[in-house]
């Protein structure tokens, strides 16, 4: 026990761990806030789709030997987010089907390009599965900036986001420009995905969006309590998973997802107990 405590203290003395902790926890916070609306709108798999688009663009950037592949990935993923919204709203291809088409196509293109150009190296693999060493100082500061933007916009437009989330048709009837707020949510989600996939990997980043929201909904019923609970759960699970990864040399993305899964099981059990107690009354 004492050795583990010393290892945890040592973790805070390592620069790459501090970057991963600060940047990752802020990305987790952003993903949780945005995830509540995405889950309630049944658009939660957008994170998975956009992460695959991000991987595809990063693979192409790597094949072109670009020094800063994120400069290519960010605009591509943001544009893809807008495209997914437009495709889902204005065509016969709806929701999950549109995401599946875009995500699988982007992932296939990325793998094909990386294989043909022989650029399937450790950097590309880290974008697929995540790496605790991949968070640079620039990424950390970008995460801080992003989290401030997300928090400010979420607080300023909380009422509009609430209205668009629960009844978009009514929101439009009352004069709310639902399309604009949907695009804002999509853009912020895209930026969060691009930063977070370096730590979590493109195959697991969607868990930061889906798990906290679903977990908090097992117990909480009001929108505001779900949002606050999701944010707390996401940050705590990320820190716990990152610590487990450091102490036991396990994959960081998988460790965080397993901790989130454990939290979901616990909250589901607590929610069941609360419902049974309420029925007895």
DAPENOR-V650153 format. One record per pair of residues at least 4 apart in sequence whose ideal C-beta (glycine too) atoms are under 6 Angstrom apart, sorted by the first residue. I is the first residue (numbers start at 0). J is the second residue. D is the distance in whole Angstrom. If there is no record, write none. Layout:
i:I j:J d:D
i:I j:J d:D
//
This chain:
i:6 j:246 d:6
i:10 j:16 d:5
i:10 j:245 d:5
i:15 j:132 d:6
i:18 j:22 d:6
i:18 j:134 d:5
i:18 j:139 d:5
i:19 j:23 d:5
i:19 j:131 d:5
i:19 j:134 d:5
i:21 j:139 d:6
i:22 j:134 d:5
i:22 j:138 d:6
i:22 j:139 d:4
i:22 j:142 d:4
i:23 j:198 d:5
i:23 j:237 d:6
i:24 j:234 d:5
i:24 j:237 d:5
i:25 j:142 d:5
i:25 j:146 d:4
i:26 j:142 d:5
i:26 j:191 d:6
i:26 j:194 d:5
i:26 j:195 d:4
i:27 j:207 d:5
i:27 j:233 d:4
i:27 j:234 d:6
i:27 j:237 d:4
i:28 j:146 d:6
i:28 j:230 d:6
i:28 j:234 d:6
i:29 j:146 d:5
i:29 j:149 d:4
i:29 j:191 d:5
i:30 j:34 d:6
i:30 j:191 d:5
i:30 j:207 d:4
i:30 j:208 d:5
i:31 j:211 d:4
i:31 j:229 d:4
i:31 j:230 d:5
i:31 j:233 d:4
i:32 j:153 d:5
i:33 j:187 d:6
i:33 j:188 d:5
i:34 j:38 d:6
i:34 j:208 d:4
i:34 j:212 d:4
i:35 j:212 d:5
i:35 j:225 d:6
i:35 j:226 d:5
i:35 j:229 d:5
i:36 j:40 d:6
i:36 j:160 d:6
i:36 j:164 d:5
i:36 j:184 d:6
i:37 j:42 d:5
i:37 j:43 d:5
i:38 j:43 d:4
i:38 j:212 d:4
i:39 j:164 d:5
i:40 j:164 d:6
i:43 j:209 d:5
i:44 j:95 d:6
i:44 j:98 d:5
i:45 j:49 d:6
i:45 j:98 d:6
i:46 j:192 d:6
i:46 j:205 d:4
i:46 j:208 d:4
i:47 j:205 d:4
i:48 j:98 d:4
i:48 j:101 d:5
i:48 j:102 d:4
i:49 j:76 d:5
i:49 j:80 d:6
i:49 j:189 d:5
i:49 j:192 d:5
i:50 j:192 d:5
i:50 j:196 d:5
i:50 j:201 d:4
i:50 j:204 d:5
i:51 j:102 d:4
i:51 j:105 d:5
i:51 j:106 d:4
i:51 j:201 d:6
i:52 j:76 d:5
i:52 j:79 d:4
i:52 j:105 d:4
i:53 j:72 d:5
i:53 j:76 d:5
i:53 j:193 d:5
i:53 j:196 d:6
i:54 j:109 d:5
i:54 j:126 d:6
i:54 j:201 d:4
i:55 j:105 d:4
i:55 j:108 d:5
i:55 j:109 d:3
i:56 j:71 d:5
i:56 j:72 d:4
i:56 j:75 d:4
i:57 j:68 d:5
i:57 j:72 d:5
i:57 j:126 d:5
i:58 j:109 d:4
i:58 j:112 d:5
i:58 j:113 d:4
i:58 j:123 d:6
i:59 j:112 d:5
i:60 j:65 d:4
i:60 j:68 d:3
i:60 j:71 d:4
i:61 j:68 d:6
i:61 j:118 d:4
i:61 j:123 d:6
i:62 j:112 d:5
i:62 j:116 d:4
i:62 j:118 d:5
i:69 j:73 d:6
i:72 j:76 d:6
i:72 j:193 d:5
i:73 j:193 d:5
i:76 j:189 d:4
i:76 j:193 d:5
i:77 j:186 d:6
i:77 j:189 d:5
i:80 j:185 d:4
i:80 j:189 d:4
i:82 j:86 d:6
i:83 j:97 d:6
i:84 j:181 d:6
i:84 j:185 d:5
i:85 j:89 d:6
i:86 j:90 d:6
i:86 j:92 d:6
i:86 j:97 d:5
i:87 j:93 d:6
i:87 j:94 d:5
i:87 j:97 d:5
i:92 j:96 d:5
i:92 j:97 d:5
i:98 j:102 d:6
i:99 j:103 d:6
i:113 j:118 d:5
i:113 j:119 d:4
i:113 j:123 d:5
i:114 j:119 d:6
i:119 j:123 d:5
i:125 j:130 d:4
i:125 j:133 d:5
i:126 j:201 d:6
i:127 j:200 d:5
i:127 j:201 d:6
i:127 j:202 d:6
i:128 j:200 d:4
i:129 j:198 d:5
i:129 j:199 d:5
i:129 j:200 d:3
i:129 j:251 d:5
i:129 j:252 d:4
i:131 j:251 d:5
i:133 j:197 d:4
i:134 j:138 d:5
i:134 j:198 d:6
i:141 j:194 d:6
i:142 j:194 d:5
i:145 j:190 d:6
i:149 j:153 d:6
i:149 j:187 d:5
i:152 j:156 d:6
i:156 j:160 d:5
i:159 j:175 d:6
i:159 j:180 d:5
i:161 j:222 d:6
i:162 j:170 d:4
i:162 j:175 d:6
i:163 j:167 d:5
i:163 j:170 d:5
i:163 j:177 d:5
i:163 j:180 d:5
i:167 j:177 d:5
i:170 j:175 d:4
i:170 j:177 d:5
i:171 j:177 d:5
i:191 j:195 d:6
i:192 j:196 d:6
i:192 j:204 d:6
i:195 j:199 d:5
i:195 j:204 d:5
i:195 j:207 d:6
i:196 j:201 d:5
i:196 j:204 d:5
i:199 j:203 d:5
i:199 j:204 d:4
i:199 j:252 d:4
i:200 j:252 d:5
i:203 j:252 d:4
i:203 j:256 d:6
i:205 j:209 d:6
i:206 j:210 d:5
i:206 j:256 d:5
i:206 j:259 d:6
i:210 j:214 d:6
i:210 j:259 d:4
i:211 j:229 d:4
i:211 j:232 d:5
i:211 j:233 d:4
i:212 j:229 d:5
i:214 j:232 d:5
i:214 j:262 d:5
i:214 j:263 d:5
i:214 j:266 d:5
i:215 j:219 d:5
i:215 j:225 d:5
i:215 j:228 d:4
i:215 j:229 d:5
i:215 j:232 d:6
i:216 j:225 d:6
i:217 j:266 d:4
i:217 j:267 d:5
i:217 j:270 d:4
i:218 j:266 d:5
i:218 j:269 d:6
i:218 j:270 d:5
i:219 j:224 d:4
i:219 j:225 d:5
i:219 j:228 d:5
i:224 j:228 d:6
i:225 j:229 d:6
i:232 j:236 d:6
i:232 j:262 d:6
i:236 j:240 d:6
i:236 j:258 d:5
i:236 j:259 d:5
i:236 j:262 d:6
i:237 j:255 d:6
i:239 j:258 d:5
i:240 j:254 d:4
i:240 j:255 d:3
i:240 j:258 d:4
i:243 j:247 d:6
i:243 j:254 d:5
i:244 j:249 d:5
i:244 j:251 d:4
i:244 j:254 d:4
i:249 j:254 d:5
//
